[in-house]
Amino acid sequence: MKPDEGTPDPCTLLEMQRGAHRSAPYPEWDVRRDRLERLRRLLVDHESAIEEAIDADFGGRPRVETQVAELFPSIAEVRAALRGGRRWMKPRGAWVSKWFLPARAWIMPRPVGVVGIIVPWNYPLFLAVGPLAGALAAGNRAMIKMSEYTPAFSSLLQRLVGQVFAPEEVAVVAGGADVAAAFAALPFDHLVFTGSTSVGRKVMAAASANLTPVTLELGGKSPAVVAPGYPLERAATRIMAGKLLNAGQTCIAPDYVLVPREGLDAFVGHARARARAMYPAGLADRDYCSIVDARQYERLLGYLDDATASGVRPVELFDGPARDDAAHRLGPVILVDPPHSLVAMKHEIFGPILPVLPYDRPEDAVAFVNAMAYPLALYWFDDDRRRAAWALEQTHVGGACINETLLHVAQEELPFGGVGPSGMGHYHGKWGFDTMSKLTPVFRQSRLNGMGLFMPPYRPVVYRLLKLMKRL
């Protein structure tokens, strides 16, 4: 798939945006606010078209899920930037060491220049707009590379952005893997990538040739842990809600569950009941999302085949058919106590398959989590606040929820990001503004100062002063 012929090629766009940035390197708040308002209007005025395009790309995605998981958080992110942007861009005071008074110091947030944004297919709107809002609030230009696996929405966003923004402000680039690789290799001033860990390594390697700073939002196997004594039905309700949103095609979806050994079967029963209550028509339910394409569908079937071959007990959660190959619709399945050698236990599942494993002590559950690569999220279900605090101290994760799933990502005041294999850097709200700004330190010398004492030729008073300074 080649870049859209109506849009300049990415290299030309980058030079165009870089030139525009040089001519206006520090946009005032009125300029930034205008860009954010145009982005907000784009979202509000075209909600139906956005819903239809994403539904078409997935071959069946509930419009309410696009509203809840894409439109609402996207608009909220832009509104947060509109509320806080003027304040965020103000110089921030900093203390000056007493030995340098009466000089002054401050931190000046400056636009970095041109931000590249590489968007995945699972939430193509929110994962484009979230970073874009931070980039525009920080006074940057932006280029967005959409996924080739969401062609209808990518085409729509490219057209809408072209109507609302000049190409030297914001531009959308379409194309396949070859275009994405070339895009990642461009000398951006900052690059935001959301996607798999394996592709994230390639993006970081490409960016390193230009010393381009990167924010990587990856994924991994995010665990849900049900602590001893926590109501299993309550835990199953929240875990299944987080798992089955977008049919599990969410980077922060619960990837596996650890439950007390004596509660294993009860949890599975509650999860089955909850799935059927949420989607009473089963696979035919209009509120249940399809798998995005045949490629991802076949990958998930391969996980199930591997589990069956390994003797794992699968529990199908819907009544009626468990799959529809033609429409690539797959009902949720629990894998009961799978071995660690299972393919589904080695890779991020990214679909409606949920391994559930027993543990004997909370220490064993934490040890299991820590034996895996650092996850993007941890979901700990516990009414014991001290034990929940202990679990957070003992694990190393990108973000966490206590007695909930997913909702930390919807808080504009919280930084969102991974750690190690699940990513690096943060964005959302002020965190995105800071990530896509150069926080420039400024020191202003006073007319009256003592620096002349420390210039050659060094006199005895210098040594006496240094001795005094080291004591105080």
Disulfide bonds with the S-S distance in Angstrom:
none
